[in-house]
Amino acid sequence: MSKETLLDKNGNFSDTLPKSNSFRQWDDATWHNIFEELPVATIVSVSRPDTRDFSPMLLSYTIEIQYKQVKWRLVKKASQVLYLHFALKRRALIEEFHEKQEQVREYLQSLGMGDHVAVVEDADEPDDGAVPVNHDELLKNRSVPSIAALPIIRPALGWQQSIAETAKLAMQGYLNHFLGNMDIVNSREVCKFLEISRLSFMQEYGPKLKEGYVTVKHLSKISRDSDTPCFPFTLITFCSSSWQKVWAVLKPGFLALLEDPFDTKPLDVIVFDVQQIPKNKGSHIYLASPIKEHNPLRDSFNVSCGNRNIKFRTSSSGKVKDWVAAINDTAMRHQEGWCNPHRFRSFAPPRGLTEDGSEAQWFVDGHTAFEAIASAIENAKSEIFITGWWLCPELYLRRPFENESSSRLDALLEAKARQGVQIYILLYKEVSLALKINSLYSKKLLLTVHENVRVMRYPDHISTGVYLWSHHEKLVIVDYQICFIGGLDLCFGRYDTSEHKVGDLPAVLWPGKDYYNPRESEPNSWEDAMKDELVREKYPRMPWHDVHCAIWGPPCRDVARHFVQRWNHRSKAPNEQAIPLLMPHHHMVLPHYMGRSEDMGIETKYTEENCKDICRQDSFSSQSPMDNIPLLLPQESGGLVATNGVKKVNGLEVNGDIHNHTTEGNGSFTFSRKSSKVESRVSETKIKVDPMDPTSDTDLDLMAQSSTKSSEEFSDTSEEGDHGLSCVESGQVGPRISCHCQIIRSVSQWSAGTSQTEESIHDAYCSLIHKAEHFIYIENQFFISGFSGDEMVQNRVLEALYRRILLAHKEQKPFRVIIVIPLMPGFQGGVDDGGAATVRALIHWQYRTISREKTSILYNLNLLLGPKTKDYISFYGLRSYGRLSDNGHVATSQVYVHSKLLIVDDHTTIIGSSNINDRSLLGSRDSEIGVVIEDKEFLESSMNGEPWKAGKFAHSLRCSLWLEHLGLHEGESSFHQINKVHDPVADLTYRDLWMETAEENTNIYEDVFACIPNDQIHSRAALRQSTSHWKEKIGHSTIDLGIAPEKLEYEENGEIKVAEPMERLRSVKGHLVCFPLEFMREEDLRPFFSESEFYASPMVFL
C-alpha cells in the first residue's frame, strides 16, 4: 500500500491529496468521458463448461455492446460481473472515505494539529488527488444496489431447462442498472470491464477491435514519468521486475501499448508491416504465435513484426488463444491488409479504384512547388511532418525574398507552432567528412524555433554501423490531408523558375548561399547563410530543374504511415531511449479501397515472376517540451472526420478545371495553373466519404480557407487550352486530377525497421517499362544500371529498356525512349582536378551504362540495330545562359536535372526521390519514396499519328516539360504549342522538333563557350589544352568553361564573322542540348590508387 503525506514541506496540510488510479478526476476540466451517450448491452447467449455443473459462477455470458454505430462482443463469467459489482461498491466507499478525510483534516486544523499526518492506504490511488466535495447525490448515482446483483447467483435454483433463460434475464437486468447511468458507465471499472479505452471510438484509428491488459518485458528501458516514485509496494512488482502490465489496443494496422486505458501517451506502437512470403507452398506466416513456456503457470505469446519480436504474457491460456487469433485475423486475413505485399511488392495498395479522394497535381521547378508547400504550411491545423536529405531553415519559399520575410521556412514553422500545430522533422544525419550539409546546425536552429517543433536525425552511424547510405526522401505532409513528394529538398539551390537564370546581381531571387553552384564551390559552413559563397560577378549559379507533386486522399495517408514507421524506428535507437514516442492523427492504416490489384491496368504478374529474370487528433498530441517526443500511431486511411462531424482538410484546387471536372477530395487551396502564384480562395465542395467509414452515409460539406497572399504581378485567372490543358501559359502547375495512385519505396531494416527489404520502386520501373506500348520519357539525376548477369550493377532498369526496344524492333513498331540527365555530376571539381575523383567516378559509371563497354545499352543496340538505334533511344541534357549582371560576363551553366520522373505512354507517371542507380533502387541502401500515378481521366491525342487516349495528368506534365525544354512556352497560342508536342512518337515531333532543337542548341553553345562537357574532348590532354586556351583568351572562366569571350568569331556559309555572344545565343531555343556521348572516351575515369576514392567500395558510386 502506498502512503502519501498530506503535509507540504513546511508542515502545513497540502491541498493536493493522494494519487489514485481508481478515481475519476471529478473537477478536472481536462477529463473527457469515453462515452458521450449511454451504450446498450444485450445478452446474446449463456453457456457453462459442464452441463452437470449447476454452479452459477461458472456461467459464461456472451454480451453484445453497441455504442453509436460501433458493436463488439464480450464473453464474461458471472464471477467477473460480481467482481465488477464489488469494485464499484469499493469505489463508492473510498470516495466516501475521502470526503470524510476532508472533514477530518478541517477538524484537525481547527484544533491546531498541523503536524499530524493524514495517510491514504490504497492499492489504487487517485490520479491527481482531486476529490469531490459535497457529492452525496453523486455517490448515490455511482452506486449499484447489491440487490441488483443477487439474481446473478440464483439462476440455478430453477429447472435445468430454464437456467439459461433465467440467467440471461438476471444478467440483462444487472447490466441495465449500470449501463443506464452515465457516471457509472464512464468509471474506470466499467470501462475496463467493457474493454474500451480512449482509442476505442476514434474513427481515425479504425474500428474497435480487441483490447485488454497484458504484460510485456521489452519496455523496461522506457522511463516512466519522473514524478512516479517507487513506493514500497512497487519495489517488488516494478522496480525489481522488467515485466510491466500494459493496456493493449489492437487496431487494423497496429498494436498500441498504453500504461492505462485512460492514458493518452503510448509506451509502444507495433506497426504491422509486410511479412516475408513463405518459401514452401501451403505454409503460413503468422504475426502472433503462442509460446510454450517451461513454466506451465505462465501463458505467453509472441508478436513478430518488422525487425521486432515482442513477448507478451496473459493470465490464462484462453486469453493467449484470443489474442493470437485476434492479431492474426486482423493483420493477416485480408489480402488488402498491411502484412501482405501489394502490386510491385509495395507496402501500400493501389488507391483510387473507387472515388476515394485519391488525387494528384504536379509542379515543375522549385518556385511553384515551394509556393504550394508554403501555402499548405500556412493552412495547417494539426500536424506537419517533414523529412529530407537536406533542409535549410533559412530557405525562403517565396521570392523576391526581401518582400517575403514571413515565407522563410523557420518563420513559417514558428508561426504555426505558436498556434499549437505539432511539427515533426526527421533529418538525414550525414557523414560530415563526406558531405557538407550540416544537419546538426539545421537541427539546433530548428529546436530554437518553438517547443512544438521536434527534430531528430538519423542514422546514428556508430550504433547502426551505417555510413555509406542516406535517407533520401523529400516529404512534407500537412494534417494528413496533403502530401508533397518528389525531387525537391527544402534547401538552398533548389528554388528556380522555368527561365533558369544563371545570374542574380543585385540579389533578388537567391540570397546569400542560396546563390549556389556546387560545381564551383561547396560552403564549408552554412551558419552565415545570408553571406555569399560565390562572387556573383564572376561565377554563375547552377540552375536547378525538378519535378514535384501533391497528392490527396488515401495515398497521402500511406505516405504518412511511412513517415510514422521511420519516426518510430528512429525513436527506438539506442541513444534515443529517453525520447517518448509520437502519435499522429488521422487515417494511416486501413487500405480503404473497394477493389483488387488485378483491376488495375498494370498486372502484378510481371513484377513477381518475369521480373525475376531482370531485377532484383489532436487526440493525444501534447504541447510538450522538445525533449518529450512521443510515439507515432499509424491511423486509418479513410476520410478524416472531426468530433463535430465536419471534415477538416487542406488541399490545392485548380482554378478552371478541365472540362468542368468537379474535384471530389480533401481540400480546396487554389493554385492557378496559369500563374505561378497561389491565389486566395474560399470554396465549398462536396466530399465523398469513404464507403467503409461508418459515419459516411451522407456527403459532408466542408470549407477550407486559404490565407495566401496574392500579388498583382501574377494573373488571377487561368485560360483553358486545347487538348484539355489549362497549364500551358506558364507550364509550371498542373491540374488537380483524380487518379489511381500507389506509394512505392526503397526501405530495409536499417532505414525503416522492416523485416525484409522493399524495392517496389525498382519493381515498378521494370514493370512499367516492360508494359510500355509507344514511348518512355525519363528525367533523372543519375542513369547507372546494368544488364542481367552484371554482378557490379544490380538494378535492371537498363535490361528492361533493352528488352522493350528489341521487342519493338522485332515487331517493326515505332517506339521511343527519351532520357534527360545532367551533363555533369553536381559535385565540386573539374574533370581533370586532383580532388575530383568522385566526379570522374560518377562519369565513368554513367558512360558504362549509356555508351561505353559491353555493359552499355547503346553498344549492344548498335550491334543489332546499327544507325536505327537513334530511332529508339536518345540522351539529352539541359543548359542555360545569361549575363551575370548588367553589362557583366555572359555565362552558361548546365541546368542540373534533379527530377526523378518516368512517363509511359502519356498514361502512367512515377514521381519521387529515387535516382536510377543501385543506391536508390535496391532497397537495402538509400531510403526512397515515390508514387505511381495512373490516369483515369483521358483526352483525345495521338501516338504516331494514330488516335490515342492520353491521360490528363501524364500528358499535361509531359507537354509542360517539353514546352519548357524546347522554348515553346512563350510567344505562340496554346493550341499551336500543344499541337507541336502532343504526339511524342511522330517523326515530326521526335526528329524534326526534339532532336533538331537539341542539336542546334548544342552547336551554338559549343561555338560560343566551348563548354564542358562536349564531344570534341576525348582525353585529359585535350581537356587541358582547351582549358588553357580559353582561360588565356578570356582571362577568367569557370570550372566547366562557362564564360563567353567579349567578341565571338564564327563561321557561317564559309565566311568568318564577328558578333556579340548574346546575339548568337538568342538563337538558342529553350534549354535542350544533346548529351555528349564521346566526351573523355579515351580515358579510364575510375579512381587511381593514389586517390582515397580508390579504396572506397564501388557501391558508394553506384
Protein Blocks (a to p, Z undefined) as FASTA:
>chain_A
ZZddfbdfkopacfbdcddfkbccfklmkbccfblbdcddddfbdcdfblklccfklpcc
dddddehjbccdddddfklmmmmmmmmmmmmmmmmmmmmmmmmmmmmmmnopakbccddd
dfbdcfkopacehilkmmmmmpccfklmmmmmmmmmmcfklmmmmmmmmmmmmmmmmmmp
fklmmpmklmmmnopafklmmmknopaddedddddfklmmpccdfklccdfklmmmmmmp
cbdcddddddfkbccddfbfkbcbdfbdcddddddddfbghiacdfbdcdddfblkbccd
dddehjbdcddddfbfklmmmmmmmmmmmmmmpmkbmkbccehhiabdcehkacnhpacd
ddehjklmmmmmmmmmmmpckbccdddfbdcfklcfbdcfklmmmlpfklmmmmmmmnop
acddddddddfklpcnlmmlmmmmmmmmpmklccdddddfklnopakbccfbdcddehhl
accedjbdcdehkaccfkopabdcddfklgcjllccfkloccfbfklmmbcfbdfklpcc
ddddddddddehjllmmmmmmmmmmmmmmmmpmklmmpccdddfbhplbccddbdfklpm
bdfklmmmmmmmmocclmlmccddfklccddddddfbdcddfkopacddddddehiahhi
acddedjddcdfkbmcdcdddddddddddfklmklmbccddddddfbdcdfkbcfbdcdd
ehhiaklmnopaccdddddddddddddfklnopabdcdfkmmmmmmmmmmpmkbccdddf
bdcdddehiakbmcfklmmmmmmmmmmmmnopacdddddddfbdcbehdfkbmklmmmmm
mmmmmmmmmmgcjkbmklmmmmmnmmmlmmmgccddddddddfbghiacdddddddfbdc
ddehhlaccddjbdcdfklmnopmccddddddddfbdcdddeehiacdddfklmmmmmmm
mmmmnopagoiafklmmmmmmpmkbmklmmmmmmmmmmmmmmmmmmmnopacdfkbmbfk
lmmmmmmmmmmmnopacfkopaccfbdcddeehiacdddfklmmmmpghjbdcddfkgok
lbcfbdcfkbmklmpcfklmZZ
